Amino acid sequence: MNNKQFCNDSYQMFGKFLSDYEELNLTNYLDLNPNGLIFTHANSTRQKEKLEQVNTSLKNPYIELYHYYKGEVFDLCAMNTAVESWQAQMKYTTEVEN
């Protein structure tokens, strides 16, 4: 869980870095004309919103696979226990009948 939080925090810091870089450095290259900016342009907030939504939309597919396979292993262990119990009961029944 810490790894996912670290990843999300990294994406947030990256988005903040891009916005700050654009605001502080690229405005100098554009001769202080904000029309060429992407993330901090007044009319174009869509890209910045998309970048902010990236970290909330990230989902680790391996977590779902982990829980699926963990359930399957539990099912197999339960089946193994049931078969072993059945075999023990059959052995006990045959010993009692003889």
PyRosetta script that sets phi, psi and omega in degrees:
from pyrosetta import init, pose_from_sequence

init()
pose = pose_from_sequence("MNNKQFCNDSYQMFGKFLSDYEELNLTNYLDLNPNGLIFTHANSTRQKEKLEQVNTSLKNPYIELYHYYKGEVFDLCAMNTAVESWQAQMKYTTEVEN")
pose.set_psi(1, -36.5)
pose.set_omega(1, 177.8)
pose.set_phi(2, -63.7)
pose.set_psi(2, -34.5)
pose.set_omega(2, 179.4)
pose.set_phi(3, -64.0)
pose.set_psi(3, -42.7)
pose.set_omega(3, 179.0)
pose.set_phi(4, -66.1)
pose.set_psi(4, -42.0)
pose.set_omega(4, 178.7)
pose.set_phi(5, -63.4)
pose.set_psi(5, -40.2)
pose.set_omega(5, 177.5)
pose.set_phi(6, -62.5)
pose.set_psi(6, -41.7)
pose.set_omega(6, 178.8)
pose.set_phi(7, -63.7)
pose.set_psi(7, -45.5)
pose.set_omega(7, 178.8)
pose.set_phi(8, -63.1)
pose.set_psi(8, -42.0)
pose.set_omega(8, 177.7)
pose.set_phi(9, -63.5)
pose.set_psi(9, -36.7)
pose.set_omega(9, 178.3)
pose.set_phi(10, -64.3)
pose.set_psi(10, -42.1)
pose.set_omega(10, 177.7)
pose.set_phi(11, -65.4)
pose.set_psi(11, -38.4)
pose.set_omega(11, 177.2)
pose.set_phi(12, -63.9)
pose.set_psi(12, -44.2)
pose.set_omega(12, 179.3)
pose.set_phi(13, -65.2)
pose.set_psi(13, -36.9)
pose.set_omega(13, 178.3)
pose.set_phi(14, -64.4)
pose.set_psi(14, -42.9)
pose.set_omega(14, 177.5)
pose.set_phi(15, -63.1)
pose.set_psi(15, -41.7)
pose.set_omega(15, 177.7)
pose.set_phi(16, -65.1)
pose.set_psi(16, -40.3)
pose.set_omega(16, 178.1)
pose.set_phi(17, -60.8)
pose.set_psi(17, -45.1)
pose.set_omega(17, 179.7)
pose.set_phi(18, -62.1)
pose.set_psi(18, -43.6)
pose.set_omega(18, 179.1)
pose.set_phi(19, -63.5)
pose.set_psi(19, -44.9)
pose.set_omega(19, 179.6)
pose.set_phi(20, -65.3)
pose.set_psi(20, -42.4)
pose.set_omega(20, 179.1)
pose.set_phi(21, -60.6)
pose.set_psi(21, -45.5)
pose.set_omega(21, -179.9)
pose.set_phi(22, -64.3)
pose.set_psi(22, -43.3)
pose.set_omega(22, -177.6)
pose.set_phi(23, -67.5)
pose.set_psi(23, -41.2)
pose.set_omega(23, -174.4)
pose.set_phi(24, -89.3)
pose.set_psi(24, -38.4)
pose.set_omega(24, -172.3)
pose.set_phi(25, -102.5)
pose.set_psi(25, -46.3)
pose.set_omega(25, -175.2)
pose.set_phi(26, -68.9)
pose.set_psi(26, -26.5)
pose.set_omega(26, 177.0)
pose.set_phi(27, -63.2)
pose.set_psi(27, -31.1)
pose.set_omega(27, 176.5)
pose.set_phi(28, -67.3)
pose.set_psi(28, -39.6)
pose.set_omega(28, 179.3)
pose.set_phi(29, -71.1)
pose.set_psi(29, -24.5)
pose.set_omega(29, 178.8)
pose.set_phi(30, -94.0)
pose.set_psi(30, 14.7)
pose.set_omega(30, -179.2)
pose.set_phi(31, 55.9)
pose.set_psi(31, 43.8)
pose.set_omega(31, 178.2)
pose.set_phi(32, 59.3)
pose.set_psi(32, 27.1)
pose.set_omega(32, 176.7)
pose.set_phi(33, -98.8)
pose.set_psi(33, 111.1)
pose.set_omega(33, -175.5)
pose.set_phi(34, -75.3)
pose.set_psi(34, -2.9)
pose.set_omega(34, -178.3)
pose.set_phi(35, -69.9)
pose.set_psi(35, -21.6)
pose.set_omega(35, -179.3)
pose.set_phi(36, -91.1)
pose.set_psi(36, -1.8)
pose.set_omega(36, -178.4)
pose.set_phi(37, -77.1)
pose.set_psi(37, 152.5)
pose.set_omega(37, -178.3)
pose.set_phi(38, -102.4)
pose.set_psi(38, -52.5)
pose.set_omega(38, -174.3)
pose.set_phi(39, -86.5)
pose.set_psi(39, -34.2)
pose.set_omega(39, -174.9)
pose.set_phi(40, -106.4)
pose.set_psi(40, 11.8)
pose.set_omega(40, 176.3)
pose.set_phi(41, -69.2)
pose.set_psi(41, 139.4)
pose.set_omega(41, -174.8)
pose.set_phi(42, -63.9)
pose.set_psi(42, -35.4)
pose.set_omega(42, -177.6)
pose.set_phi(43, -89.6)
pose.set_psi(43, -11.9)
pose.set_omega(43, -175.1)
pose.set_phi(44, -122.6)
pose.set_psi(44, 78.4)
pose.set_omega(44, 177.6)
pose.set_phi(45, -95.9)
pose.set_psi(45, -3.1)
pose.set_omega(45, -176.9)
pose.set_phi(46, -63.6)
pose.set_psi(46, -43.0)
pose.set_omega(46, -179.6)
pose.set_phi(47, -64.1)
pose.set_psi(47, -40.2)
pose.set_omega(47, 179.2)
pose.set_phi(48, -67.1)
pose.set_psi(48, -39.0)
pose.set_omega(48, 177.7)
pose.set_phi(49, -64.7)
pose.set_psi(49, -41.1)
pose.set_omega(49, 177.7)
pose.set_phi(50, -62.0)
pose.set_psi(50, -42.5)
pose.set_omega(50, 179.7)
pose.set_phi(51, -64.6)
pose.set_psi(51, -37.4)
pose.set_omega(51, 178.4)
pose.set_phi(52, -70.9)
pose.set_psi(52, -28.6)
pose.set_omega(52, -179.2)
pose.set_phi(53, -81.9)
pose.set_psi(53, -13.0)
pose.set_omega(53, -177.8)
pose.set_phi(54, -59.6)
pose.set_psi(54, -46.6)
pose.set_omega(54, -175.1)
pose.set_phi(55, -69.4)
pose.set_psi(55, -26.4)
pose.set_omega(55, 177.3)
pose.set_phi(56, -80.5)
pose.set_psi(56, -24.6)
pose.set_omega(56, -178.3)
pose.set_phi(57, -89.9)
pose.set_psi(57, -7.1)
pose.set_omega(57, 178.6)
pose.set_phi(58, -69.0)
pose.set_psi(58, 133.8)
pose.set_omega(58, 180.0)
pose.set_phi(59, -140.8)
pose.set_psi(59, 133.2)
pose.set_omega(59, -178.7)
pose.set_phi(60, -86.2)
pose.set_psi(60, 112.0)
pose.set_omega(60, -178.0)
pose.set_phi(61, -70.1)
pose.set_psi(61, -19.7)
pose.set_omega(61, -178.8)
pose.set_phi(62, -70.9)
pose.set_psi(62, -22.8)
pose.set_omega(62, 178.0)
pose.set_phi(63, -65.3)
pose.set_psi(63, -44.3)
pose.set_omega(63, 178.5)
pose.set_phi(64, -64.7)
pose.set_psi(64, -40.8)
pose.set_omega(64, 177.4)
pose.set_phi(65, -64.4)
pose.set_psi(65, -39.8)
pose.set_omega(65, 179.3)
pose.set_phi(66, -59.7)
pose.set_psi(66, -48.3)
pose.set_omega(66, -179.2)
pose.set_phi(67, -66.5)
pose.set_psi(67, -36.1)
pose.set_omega(67, 178.1)
pose.set_phi(68, -63.1)
pose.set_psi(68, -50.5)
pose.set_omega(68, -177.7)
pose.set_phi(69, -69.6)
pose.set_psi(69, -32.5)
pose.set_omega(69, 176.0)
pose.set_phi(70, -62.7)
pose.set_psi(70, -40.9)
pose.set_omega(70, 176.0)
pose.set_phi(71, -64.2)
pose.set_psi(71, -40.0)
pose.set_omega(71, 178.7)
pose.set_phi(72, -64.7)
pose.set_psi(72, -40.9)
pose.set_omega(72, 178.4)
pose.set_phi(73, -64.1)
pose.set_psi(73, -42.0)
pose.set_omega(73, 177.2)
pose.set_phi(74, -60.9)
pose.set_psi(74, -40.7)
pose.set_omega(74, 177.9)
pose.set_phi(75, -62.3)
pose.set_psi(75, -42.9)
pose.set_omega(75, 179.1)
pose.set_phi(76, -65.3)
pose.set_psi(76, -40.0)
pose.set_omega(76, 177.4)
pose.set_phi(77, -64.3)
pose.set_psi(77, -40.6)
pose.set_omega(77, 178.5)
pose.set_phi(78, -65.0)
pose.set_psi(78, -41.7)
pose.set_omega(78, 178.1)
pose.set_phi(79, -63.7)
pose.set_psi(79, -41.4)
pose.set_omega(79, 178.3)
pose.set_phi(80, -62.6)
pose.set_psi(80, -43.3)
pose.set_omega(80, 178.3)
pose.set_phi(81, -63.4)
pose.set_psi(81, -40.8)
pose.set_omega(81, 178.9)
pose.set_phi(82, -63.7)
pose.set_psi(82, -43.8)
pose.set_omega(82, 179.7)
pose.set_phi(83, -65.6)
pose.set_psi(83, -42.3)
pose.set_omega(83, 178.4)
pose.set_phi(84, -63.5)
pose.set_psi(84, -40.3)
pose.set_omega(84, 177.9)
pose.set_phi(85, -65.2)
pose.set_psi(85, -41.2)
pose.set_omega(85, 178.2)
pose.set_phi(86, -62.5)
pose.set_psi(86, -43.5)
pose.set_omega(86, 179.3)
pose.set_phi(87, -64.0)
pose.set_psi(87, -40.3)
pose.set_omega(87, 178.2)
pose.set_phi(88, -64.6)
pose.set_psi(88, -40.0)
pose.set_omega(88, 178.4)
pose.set_phi(89, -66.0)
pose.set_psi(89, -41.3)
pose.set_omega(89, 178.3)
pose.set_phi(90, -64.8)
pose.set_psi(90, -40.9)
pose.set_omega(90, 178.3)
pose.set_phi(91, -63.8)
pose.set_psi(91, -43.0)
pose.set_omega(91, 179.1)
pose.set_phi(92, -64.8)
pose.set_psi(92, -40.9)
pose.set_omega(92, 179.9)
pose.set_phi(93, -63.9)
pose.set_psi(93, -42.7)
pose.set_omega(93, 180.0)
pose.set_phi(94, -68.1)
pose.set_psi(94, -34.6)
pose.set_omega(94, 178.8)
pose.set_phi(95, -69.3)
pose.set_psi(95, -37.6)
pose.set_omega(95, -179.5)
pose.set_phi(96, -71.4)
pose.set_psi(96, -37.0)
pose.set_omega(96, 179.8)
pose.set_phi(97, -69.5)
pose.set_psi(97, -29.3)
pose.set_omega(97, -178.0)
pose.set_phi(98, -86.0)
pose.dump_pdb("model.pdb")
